[in-house]
Amino acid sequence: MSNDVKGICRRTLVTLAGAACLTLSPSLLAGDVANGEALYHEVEIERTIRGEAYSDANCETCHDPSLYMSEQRKVTTFAKLEAFVEGCNTNLDVGWFPEDVADVASYLNKEYYKFEE
């Protein structure tokens, strides 16, 4: 077999293999819905645990939890809550990454504020 024919055969096989993968990939990506939901909830639980740990270690040194339940609180939306948490992070040089700020805001929201995220 000549090199040209081998090259054509190889390209054809690669193309067919790629087409087969593209055909199968939606069903493979869809996976098991129950497992996807379970994974989502596991990640959400991990984020809540991290948020609580960061909050306990940092926020409660300045803020009494009753502050979060006050009728005169300044925070009125989830976006403002995230901004306040980021403000503490920046002004006090806490050193949290953006995902840490999001975890703390999400935890405080679930525990105290109950805003739509």
N, C-alpha and C positions, 0 to 999 in steps of 0.2 A: 504494500500500500504506500502511495507517495505521501510526502509530508503535507501537501495541500489537502489531500483527502483526510488524513489524520487530524489536521487542524479543523476542518469543517465538522468532522464527527465529534471532536472534543467540544467545539463551540455549541453544537446542537445538543449534546448531552448536558452541558452546563445550563443552557437556556431551558431545556426541559426540566432539569432539577430545580432551577429557580422558579419556574412556573408552578411546579408541584408544591414548592414551599409557600408561594403566595396563595395558592388555592387552599392549602391546609391551615395557613397561619390564622385566619379569623377564628376558626373553630378552636385552634390551640390557644389563642390569646383569650378567648372568651372563658375558657377553663370552667371550673366548677364554681357557680355563683355562690354557693354556701361557703366554700373555702375563701372566696374573695371577701365576702361580708365578714367572716370570722377574722381574717387578716386585718381588715379595716378597723374592727372593734379592738383587736389586740393593740394596734398602733395607737388608737385613740386612748386606750387605757394607759399605755406607756407614757404618752404625752401628758395625761392627767397626773400620773404619779410623779413625773419629772417636774411639772408645774407646781405641784403641791410641795415637793421637796425644796425647790428654789424659793418658793414663797415663804415657807417656814423658816428657811435659813437666812433670808434677806429681808423680805417685806415686813415681817412681824417685829423686826428690831426697831422700826419706826412707826408702823401702823398697827393699831389694835384692830382685831377682826370686826369689832362693832362699827368701825369707820365704814366698812363696806355695806353695812345694812342701814346706815343713817338716811333719814328722809331728805336731809340737806346735802347729800353727796353731789359732787361736781360732775361725776361721770354719768352720762345719760345714754350713751350708745357704746356698742362694742368697739367701734373705731376710736372713740375717746379713751376707752379703757386701755387699748393697746398703746395709744399715745402716752398715757400717764405711766404705764409700765416702762415704756421706752425712756420717758423722761427721768424716772428714777434710775434706770440702768445707766444713762448717760451722765446725769448730774452727780451721782454717787460713785461713778466709775466701778460699777458692779462687775462688768466684764462679760456680760451675757452675749451670746450670738443671737442673731435675729430669730432663729427657731426657738431659742430659750425664752425670749420675750414673748413669742407667740404661745408657747406652752404655758407660761405663767398667766398671761391674759386669758387664755382658754380655761385654765383651772379656776381662776377667780370668777370668771363668768359663770361657769357651771355650778360653782359652790355658792356664790352670793348674788350676782347681778341678774342672770337669766336673760340676757339680751339675745336677739337673733344674731347669729354669726354670719 
